[in-house]
Amino acid sequence: MMTTEILVIGAGPAGLMAAIHAAEAGAQVLLVERADRLGGQLIKQTHKFFGSKAEYAGERGIEIAEKLITASQENSGITTWKNAAVLGIYPDGVVTISHNDEFCTVKPNKIIIATGASEKTMAFPNNDLPGIYGAGAVQTLMNVHGVLPGKRLLMVGAGNIGVIVAYQLLQAGVEVAGIVEAGPQVGGYRVHAAKLQRHGVPIYTSHSVKKAHGSSSLEGVTICKLDENWQPIEGSDQYIPVDGLCLAVGLSPLTELLWQAGCEMKYAGELGGYVPLRDANLKTTHADIYVAGDVSGVEEASAAMVEGKIAGLYVASVLGHQRDSFTKDFQAAKSQLNALRSGPASAKICSGLSKVVLEEAQ
């Protein structure tokens, strides 16, 4: 059985930052990732980040991923396992992992879970036709493997992911037939929506998908207008011929390990679904488990990275690894996270957090 001070589960933006900052403080870290590469969603993101220099403003997600991966690989305090799926966390503190098809057991002192989130889907007739994708799948095809998902696509969802991926489709040479948004207005950044509109991409607000059409693959989609009660308006059907449909309708935190470990969970729709109760230092109701990133509530990658830094620094300090600059660095990270959540666009996130953040640090 392998032992380690800190086990970080998930090597996306939150997990990488947690591992890097915990190891820089002096902790021994095992970083495990179920995929065959590190970086999580960052390796798909070709757009430039907003925010401040501390949040890598002006840099693309793929560039940020490269920096974080390099930093983790150059730190001797971090052992990295790729192709490593965590199977379970048991009451005696043992964690079982399938690593390169071998069964392994690990006994960490503390665990930081940064497993991220999975894509939500929609129910409508023929939603299983080839040519219907989640937005993450489209980004993987285009930005990781260089494969076009189709010639003419319709996007569903005008949040940040929807408008960003729609613009990336245009950049790749795909015709975007439009964006369908159930809400009365665009939810994503206006700057991205404006780019699409300048390219003549129509945005159908208060609309939804009624049916997909095709035999062996997608050939077209019928959309319809919604009333104020989110119900289809009779006679508003519109058929749009496309060979691809991209669903950007939200994410659900990947919380299975937290449930299994017995962490107290609560539903917060604003954060994507069930998330763990946690204190201000990201400690769950389980004495040895902390969280960071989308598993604790779906936000932007910038927030996930800052949460990873907070969790890494704090857990290392609990284990006795505390640099002279700990207080300064830790409070700066807390302030940074508060600043990211201070704007009107984060009101929904803050509402969800008010339901799940414990009043006092445990």
N, C-alpha and C positions, 0 to 999 in steps of 0.2 A: 504493500500500500504506500502510495506517495503522500507526503505531507507538504503543506505550504502554509504560509501565513495568510495570504489572501487569494481566494479563487475569484476571478472575474469571468463571468459567463456572458459571452457576446463581445465581438471585436468590431463593433460599429463605432460611430463617433463618441458615444458615451463610454463604452467599454475601453476603448483605446485611451481616452483621456484619464479614466480611473486608474488603469494599469500604469500609465506613464507617471502620474503624479504620486501614486502610492510607492512605486519603485524609486522615484527620485528622492522621496523622503527616507528611504532606507528599508522598505518592506520587501519581503520575498513574495513574488506574484506569479501565479499560474493563470495565463490568459487563454481561454478556450473558445474556439469559433467552429460552428458546425459546417460552414462553407469551406471551399478550398482556397479562399483568399480573404484577406482582412479588409476592413474599411466599411462594411455594411452598405448603406444607401449612398454614402459619399462617392463611391466609385462609379455611380451612375449620373452624378450631378455635374453637368457641364456649365450650369449658370453661375454667375458671380453672387457671392453672399452679400447681404446688407449688414448694417450694424456698425460696430467700431473695429479698430485694429485688433482688439483683444478677441473679437469674434471672427477674425480672418476676413474682414470686409474687403471687397474687391477681388477676392480670390475665388476660384472655382472649386466646387466640391471635390473634383478629382485631384486637384492640386493639394487641397487640405488633407485628403486621404493619404497621399504620398508622404507628406510631412509627418503625419502621425504614425504611419506604419514604420517609417525610417526611425523615428524616435523610439518606438517600442522595440525594434530589432537591435538598436544600438545600446540599449540598457541591459546590462548584465543581470539586473535584478528581476527581469521578466523572462519566464519560460512560456513559449507560445505553442499551442497545439491547434492546428487546423484539421478539418475533417473530424471534428470532435463534438459529438452530440451528447449533451448531458441527459442521462436517463432518469435520474432521480436524486432527491435530497432526503436523507433518512434521519429519524429522530436522534440517532447516535452521532450525527454530524458527518457521516460518511456520504460522499457524493459518488455516484456511479456514472461512468463516461464510456461511450463507444468511440475509441480513437483509432482511426485507420483500421476499422473492423476488428479491433481488439477490445476486450472488456477490461476496463481499468477502474480502480477505486482510489479516491483521493480524500484526505482528511485535512480540510483547511481550518484555520482558526476563525476566519470571517469570510463571508461571501458577498460579492457585489453582483447583483443580477442586472444585466443590461441587454436583455434579449430583444428589445425593439418591439415592433408591431407587424401585423399582417394586414393585407388589403381586405376591405369589405367588398361585397358584390351586390348585385341587384337581382330581384326575381321578376322575370318577364318571359313570355313565350319565346322559345328557341334561344335562350341565353347561353346554351352550351355549344352553339355553332362555332366551328373553327373560324378565327378572325376576330373573336371577342376576347379582349385582354384586360387585365388590370394595368394601371398606369406604371406600376413598378416593372411589370413584365415588358412593357413597351420600352422603358428606359434601358432595361437589361439587354434587350435585342439590339437597340440602336447604339447605345453609348458604351456597352461592354463588348458586344460581339460584332458590331457593324452590320447588322441585318435590318432591313426595312420591314416593318410589320404589315405594310400594305401600301397601296398607291393613293387611296382616298379614305381618310378616317374621320369619324365623328367622335368628339370627346364628350363624355358625360361628367359634369362636375366642374364648376368654375371657381373652386378654391385655389390655393397656391399651387398644389400639385397639378391640377387640371390645366391652369393657364401656362405654367412653366413647361409642362410636357407638350402641350399643344404648340408652343413656340419652338421647342426642340424638334418637333415633327416637321415644321415648316423649314427649319434650318437644314434638315436632312433631305429635303426635297419632296416630302409627302404633302399632298393636298389635304388641308383640313377643311372639311365640309361645314363645320360649325361646332359650337360648344353648347351643350344642353345643360341648363341649370334649373333645378327645382325651385330654388329660392327666388325672391323677387329682384335680387341684385347680385352682382358678382361678389364673391367672398374673398377672392385672392387679391394680391397686390395690384393696384391700379396700373402701375407702370407696365406690368406684364400684359394685362388685358388691353391696354392702349396699343401695345406693339401688335397684337393680333388684329385689332380693329383697323389699324393702319394698313394691314395686309389684306383687308377685306373679309376677314373671318367673322361670320355672323354669330352673335351670342343670343341664344334663345332662353331668356329668363322666364321663370314660372312655367317651365316645360319639363316633361319627363319622357322616358322611352316607353312606348306602348307594346311594341313587338319587333323582333328581329326576323328577317326573311332570308331564305336561302335553302338549298337542298344539301349539297355536300360542304358548302362553306357560306359565309355571310355574303349577301348580295345587296341588302338594303335594310333600313331601319325606319319604322313609323314612330314619330314623336307626336305628342299632343300637349295642348296647353292645360295648365292646372288652375283651378279657382282658388279663392282665398282659404278654402279648407283642404287644399292639396289634392282635390279630386279632379279627374279628367273632365274637360269641358266637351260635351258632345258636339261633333261636327268640326272639331279643331285639328283633326288628324292631318299630318303632313309626312309624306314618304320622301326619304332621302337616300339615294343610291350610294352605297359605300361598300368597300371590301374589308373594312376594319372598324371596330367599335372599341374605344378605350374608356374604361371605367375608372374614374378618379372620385370615388364616393366615400372616402374616409378610410381610416385605419383602426384596427382593434389591437390593444396591447397584448403581447404574448406572455400571458401570466400563468401558464400551466404549472411551472415550477414553484411559483409562490403559493398557489392553491395547495399543491402537494405537500409543501413544507409547513403548512398550517398558518401562514400569515393571514391576518384579518384583512378581508377585502370589502370594498364598497363600490357600488355602481355610481359612476359620474359620467353621464352622457357627454358632458363638455370635454372630457379627457379621452373619450373613445370607448368607454365601457367600464368593466370592473377593473379597479386598480387597487394596490395595497394602501392601507393606512400607513403613513410614515411621519416622522417628526421633521423638524427643520434641518436636521443633519442627514436626512434620507434613510434613517434607520426604520425598518418595519417593526411590526409587533413581535417578530421573532428576534431573539436576543442577538443572533449572529448574522442576520441577513439585512443587506442594504440594497437600495435600488438606484438606478440612474437612467435617464433617457425615456424613450417612448413606452417602455414597460410600465413606467410609473404615471403615464399620461402623455398622450400624443401632442407634441409641440414641434417647433422647428429644430433643425439639426444644431443650430447655435445654442439653444437652450440645453439640448442633450449633452453637448460637449462641456458646458459649464457645470451641469449636474454631475457629470463624470469626474470633473476636477474636484468638486466639493466632496463627493463620496470617497474618492481616492485619498485626498488629504486627511479627511476625518478618520477613516478606518485605519490608516497608517498611524495616526496619532493615538488612537485607542490602543493600538498594539505597542505603543512606546516609541514610535518613530516620529519625532517631531523636530523639524528644523527650526533654527532661530527665527526664521521669517514666517513660521506657520501662522501665527495670529494675523499678521499683515496679509499674507496670501489668501488665507481662508476667508477673512472678512471682505477682501477685494472680490473674491469669487461670488460671495453672497450678494454683494452690491451689484455686481455685473449681472447676475441672474434677475435681481429685482428690476434693474434697468430694462432688460429685455422684455419684461412682463408689464412695463409701466404704461405702454401706449394703449389707445382705445381698441386696437386690433386684438389685444390680449385680454380683454374684459371677460370673454368666454372662458379662457384658461383659468383666470383668477377665480371665477365663479366656481369652477370645478375643484380647484385646489382648496377652496374654503371648506369643502365637504370632506376632504381626505387628509389634510395636514393636521397632525396632532398639535394641540396648543403649546405643549411643553416638550422640549427634547427629553428623550428617555435616557 
